Amino acid sequence: MKKTKYITLFIILTITGILLLKLIISGSLSFADDMNMVKETVNVNGDQRIFYVHLPEIYRKENKKFPVVIIFHGTVADANKIKNYTKFNDFADKKGIIVVYPEYMGNFDWDLRAAKKSKEIKFTSKLIDFMIKNYKVDKSRIYTTGYSSGAEIDYLLACTLSDKIAAFAPVSGNMRRSYVKGCSANKPVPILLVHGTADPYEKWDGNPLKDMISVDDVLKFWKTLNKCSGGYKETVFPHKNASDENLTTAKLEENNSCKDNSEVSILKVEGAGHTWPGSPTSVRIETFLGKTNYDVEANDIIWNFFSKHKLN
């Protein structure tokens, strides 16, 4: 009886902690409405799955096909939270990009543990088909990125939907060992990792208890799959504010010597935490998530990477 009481208390404290973290990050416990974006749905095995579409300002003015960036949010978040955190809509307006924000079902997280049987694979596939049918989409230029558990979705899709998605850019997320073992990608897959070395949640060295491999092992896996040769070309970004006492250092390591013009690269941020480089933060966020780097904008790095890759 006493043991059951402690287990119940542990569960209550865990849920409370998750909700508190959500409050700290977003300033709100409410989930998103349509935020002046187009709310769309697709039927997946009887479930109505939701996603939001942001169209760039030039979309209705120009008769052409547009690239698409799909952004997966993290745990206990939603489309509005990741939109506000990354500021990707503003960026997309300048670059002429359609942005899509899928949402998971329920109130906690994506279907991550099922690996190749994950319901998110079919959801994403149907979402892409819907976008191609109903919007002016360049189907050779569809890309995915994601934050935290949303980054884990990127890895899963890189192994299962590389026939529909041209390139992938997971941010602050580890790859599961089960994804490595069951990866069915049958061609080279362009991939860019964005990761802080001091990430307290999706640790650089991985977490065997959570089935997560290290960032170094992730890079090694994709370099092998993409048949990359040679070393990395390194670009270290200068500090914009050298007087900052909490400096982090951003270094882009690019390996373009891969089969079929694919790529395996990483924006490695020394000293940074579970964050999206260049995005707004605060003392309350850094207390839980760690430092953010402002020498570089993740949006710029990710889009520069995506722009180099198309589906054949």
C-alpha positions in Angstrom: 0.0 0.0 0.0 2.8 2.3 0.9 4.7 1.5 -2.3 1.5 2.3 -4.4 1.2 5.6 -2.6 4.8 6.6 -3.6 4.2 5.5 -7.2 1.1 7.6 -7.4 3.0 10.6 -5.9 5.8 10.1 -8.4 3.3 10.2 -11.3 1.6 13.3 -10.0 4.9 15.1 -9.5 6.1 14.1 -13.0 3.0 15.4 -14.7 3.2 18.6 -12.6 6.8 19.1 -13.6 6.0 18.7 -17.3 3.1 21.2 -17.1 5.4 23.6 -15.2 8.1 23.3 -17.8 5.5 24.1 -20.5 4.4 27.1 -18.5 8.0 28.3 -18.2 8.7 27.9 -21.9 5.5 29.3 -23.3 4.1 31.5 -20.6 0.8 29.7 -21.1 -0.8 26.3 -20.4 -3.3 26.7 -23.2 -2.9 24.9 -26.6 -3.0 26.7 -29.9 -5.8 28.0 -32.1 -5.3 28.7 -35.8 -3.1 31.8 -35.2 -4.1 33.3 -38.6 -2.8 30.2 -40.2 -4.9 27.7 -42.3 -6.0 24.8 -40.2 -6.1 21.5 -42.2 -6.9 17.9 -41.4 -6.2 14.5 -42.9 -7.8 11.2 -42.0 -5.3 8.6 -40.8 -6.8 5.3 -39.9 -10.1 6.9 -38.7 -8.3 9.7 -36.8 -8.6 13.4 -37.9 -5.0 14.6 -37.7 -4.4 18.4 -37.5 -1.8 20.6 -39.1 -1.5 24.3 -39.7 -0.2 25.9 -42.9 1.5 29.3 -43.2 1.6 30.8 -46.7 4.3 33.4 -47.6 3.1 36.8 -48.5 3.9 36.3 -52.2 2.0 33.0 -52.4 -1.1 34.5 -54.0 0.8 36.9 -56.2 3.0 34.5 -58.1 2.0 31.5 -60.2 4.8 29.1 -59.3 5.5 26.2 -57.1 6.8 26.8 -53.6 9.2 24.9 -51.3 7.7 23.5 -48.1 9.3 23.2 -44.6 7.5 21.0 -42.2 8.3 21.8 -38.5 7.6 19.3 -35.7 7.1 20.7 -32.2 8.4 19.1 -29.0 6.8 17.4 -26.0 3.7 19.0 -24.5 3.7 21.8 -27.0 1.8 22.6 -30.2 2.0 24.5 -33.5 1.7 27.9 -31.9 4.5 27.3 -29.5 7.0 26.2 -32.1 5.9 29.0 -34.4 6.6 31.6 -31.7 9.8 30.0 -30.6 11.5 29.6 -34.0 10.0 32.7 -35.6 10.0 30.7 -38.8 6.9 32.3 -40.3 8.7 35.7 -40.5 11.7 34.0 -42.0 9.5 32.2 -44.5 7.8 35.4 -45.7 11.2 36.8 -46.7 12.3 33.6 -48.5 9.0 32.5 -50.1 8.5 29.3 -48.2 5.3 27.5 -47.2 5.5 26.3 -43.6 3.6 23.4 -42.2 3.2 22.7 -38.4 1.8 19.2 -37.6 0.4 18.5 -34.2 0.4 15.2 -32.3 -2.7 13.5 -31.0 -3.3 13.7 -27.2 -1.6 15.9 -24.7 1.9 14.6 -24.3 4.0 13.5 -27.3 4.5 12.0 -30.7 4.3 8.2 -31.3 8.1 7.7 -31.0 8.7 4.2 -29.5 6.9 2.3 -32.3 9.8 3.0 -34.7 8.8 1.9 -38.3 5.2 1.2 -37.0 4.8 4.7 -35.8 1.5 6.3 -36.8 3.4 9.6 -37.5 4.9 8.1 -40.7 1.5 7.6 -42.3 0.3 11.0 -41.0 3.3 12.8 -42.5 3.0 10.9 -45.8 -0.7 11.8 -46.1 0.0 15.4 -45.1 2.5 15.7 -47.9 0.1 14.2 -50.4 -2.6 16.7 -49.2 -0.2 19.7 -49.6 0.8 18.6 -53.1 -2.8 18.2 -54.2 -4.2 21.4 -52.6 -1.4 23.9 -52.6 1.2 25.2 -55.1 4.0 22.9 -53.8 7.3 22.0 -55.5 7.2 18.3 -54.5 11.0 18.0 -55.2 11.6 20.6 -52.4 9.8 19.3 -49.3 11.9 19.4 -46.1 11.4 18.6 -42.4 12.9 20.0 -39.3 11.8 19.7 -35.7 12.8 20.6 -32.1 13.4 18.1 -29.2 11.0 15.1 -29.7 10.1 16.8 -33.0 13.7 16.2 -34.0 13.3 12.5 -33.2 10.5 12.5 -35.7 13.0 13.9 -38.3 15.3 10.9 -37.8 12.4 8.5 -38.1 11.2 10.1 -41.3 14.7 10.2 -42.7 14.7 6.4 -42.4 11.2 5.9 -43.8 10.1 8.8 -46.1 13.2 9.9 -47.9 11.3 9.2 -51.2 9.0 12.2 -50.4 11.3 14.4 -48.3 14.4 16.0 -49.8 16.4 16.8 -46.6 16.2 16.7 -42.8 17.4 19.1 -40.0 16.7 17.8 -36.5 17.4 20.4 -33.8 18.2 19.4 -30.2 17.1 15.8 -30.5 18.7 12.4 -30.3 18.3 9.4 -32.6 16.9 6.2 -31.2 18.8 3.0 -31.5 15.7 1.3 -32.7 15.6 3.7 -35.6 19.2 2.8 -36.5 18.5 -0.9 -36.4 15.3 -0.6 -38.5 16.4 2.2 -40.9 15.0 1.4 -44.4 16.4 4.3 -46.3 17.6 2.8 -49.6 19.4 5.9 -50.9 21.6 8.7 -49.5 19.7 11.1 -47.2 20.9 14.8 -46.8 20.8 15.5 -43.1 21.9 18.5 -40.9 22.1 18.1 -37.1 21.8 21.2 -34.8 22.8 20.3 -31.3 24.2 21.9 -28.1 27.0 20.1 -26.3 25.5 21.0 -22.9 21.9 19.9 -23.7 20.5 18.6 -20.4 17.6 16.7 -21.9 18.8 15.3 -25.3 22.3 14.8 -24.2 25.3 14.9 -26.6 26.4 11.5 -25.4 23.0 10.0 -25.7 21.1 8.1 -23.1 21.0 4.2 -23.2 18.1 4.2 -20.8 16.0 6.1 -23.3 17.3 4.2 -26.3 19.2 7.3 -27.5 22.6 7.1 -29.2 25.2 9.8 -29.0 25.5 12.7 -31.5 28.8 11.3 -32.7 27.3 7.9 -33.4 24.4 9.6 -35.3 26.9 11.4 -37.5 28.8 8.1 -38.0 25.6 6.2 -39.0 24.5 8.8 -41.6 28.0 9.1 -43.0 28.1 5.4 -43.5 24.7 5.2 -45.1 25.4 8.2 -47.4 28.9 6.7 -48.3 30.7 10.0 -47.3 34.4 10.3 -47.7 36.9 12.9 -46.5 36.6 15.2 -43.5 34.5 18.1 -42.5 34.8 21.7 -43.7 34.6 23.8 -40.5 33.2 27.4 -40.1 33.4 29.0 -36.7 31.0 31.9 -36.3 32.5 35.0 -34.5 30.9 36.3 -31.3 28.4 39.1 -31.9 28.6 40.1 -28.3 32.1 39.4 -26.9 31.3 41.0 -23.6 28.6 38.3 -22.9 29.8 36.3 -19.9 27.8 33.3 -21.0 29.3 32.8 -24.4 28.6 29.8 -26.5 30.4 29.0 -29.7 28.7 27.9 -32.9 30.7 25.8 -35.4 29.3 24.5 -38.7 30.9 21.2 -39.8 29.9 20.2 -43.4 30.6 17.0 -45.2 29.6 17.3 -48.8 31.7 14.4 -50.1 28.8 12.0 -50.0 27.1 9.8 -52.7 24.6 11.4 -55.0 25.4 14.9 -53.8 24.0 14.1 -50.4 25.4 15.6 -47.2 26.0 14.9 -43.5 26.6 18.1 -41.5 26.2 19.5 -38.0 25.9 22.9 -36.4 27.7 22.1 -33.2 27.1 24.7 -30.4 29.7 24.4 -27.6 28.1 25.2 -24.3 24.6 25.6 -25.6 21.6 23.7 -24.1 18.3 22.4 -25.3 17.7 25.4 -27.5 17.1 26.7 -31.0 20.1 29.0 -32.0 19.1 32.6 -32.5 15.6 32.3 -31.0 14.4 34.4 -28.1 15.0 33.2 -24.6 14.9 34.4 -21.1 16.4 33.7 -17.7 13.5 31.5 -16.8 14.0 29.4 -19.9 17.8 29.2 -19.5 17.4 27.9 -16.0 15.7 24.8 -17.3 17.0 24.4 -20.9 20.5 25.9 -20.9 22.1 28.6 -22.9 21.1 29.9 -26.4 23.7 30.9 -29.0 23.0 34.3 -30.8 26.1 34.3 -33.0 24.1 32.5 -35.7 20.4 32.0 -36.7 19.4 28.4 -36.9 16.8 29.4 -39.5 19.5 30.7 -41.8 21.7 27.6 -41.4 18.8 25.2 -41.9 17.4 27.0 -45.0 20.9 27.3 -46.6 21.3 23.6 -46.1 17.8 22.7 -47.5 18.3 25.0 -50.5 21.2 22.8 -51.7 19.1 19.6 -51.9 16.2 18.4 -54.1 14.6 15.1 -54.7 15.8 13.6 -58.0 
